[in-house]
């Protein structure tokens, strides 16, 4: 049987599987279905339509499925809502907004970690094993593939696609599409590959060699994106190369390379001004 604290407020359309725990002062509005083993610790706020899978751990003051923060959206509209998979952790004050699309919901996959204050805007599409560190922000319609790590207070612009295994460092961000296994440590600047993540994922030596090649082609060769892509096609048939080519085929924005906007000069000038 589900356990519901007497102070919790649940809409009549809420459906709970066995072993679901609803803690003190949680408020669930609209059509919400929650899978077994999921736990709402306390003070959680949810709005449907929403489907939540099994064994999720939802911490106090999180807000899931709430209306998008757009001036033209009527918060009373339900739309297609939100779809959340299994074994996700939503820590304190994390938030996920429901879709404004006519047919497709905001989607969160499996085994993801939203740290304190992490935010995914409306219509985001998150895959699996993603980490959003404290204060990280995803604009609406952002797409994150498997094993992405977004550092503290880092941001991803709306409609940006972030490839598998990408790491965006703390206080950095991207308004450009980021190729798989690249690392972004300055705004719109990919300056290395996520070698540690590759090894932890069990990537083969051949896969790592392709990642190194792609980084060289797109970030160090001086080639245009189109020319670098043509050079990459010479390796079509290798799984990692095919993954990059598929990503490039789906990309709708410019690609993040080493030619992004850097802020070091500005920081130096502020330091010089402070010292006088």
Helices and strands as residue ranges (DSSP letters): E 3-4, E 9-10, E 15-16, E 21-24, E 27-29, E 32-34, E 39-42, E 45-47, E 50-52, E 57-58, E 63-66, E 82-84, E 89-90, E 95-97, E 106-108, E 113-114, E 119-120, E 125-126, E 131-132, E 137-138, E 143-144, E 149-150, E 155-156, E 161-162, E 167-168, E 173-174, E 182-186, E 189-193, H 195-200, H 205-215, I 216-220, H 225-233, H 239-250, H 264-275
